[in-house]
Amino acid sequence: MKQVHPYEEYIKQLEKKYNKSAKELIYHYYINLNEGPSVTARELDIPRKAVLHFIYEYELRQLKHQNVKRNATM
């Protein structure tokens, strides 16, 4: 039996609405725009819990912290 992604419906919703992958969308708000999980969730109209899941799944937390450190030393 194929295992379904726990947030499959949100992935489908995002990809249909924005014509981009969920990873691209989360990356854009969380990394490029430097928004937190709550704002990202509000902007994409999905639960914060789903955004947090995607952040961990796509390994974006470490990247965000690297960017924060880099910007702090500038």
Summary of the structure (lengths in Angstrom):
residues: 74
radius of gyration: 13.1
end to end distance: 50.9
largest distance: 50.9
contacts: 177
relative contact order: 0.13
helix: 72%
strand: 0%
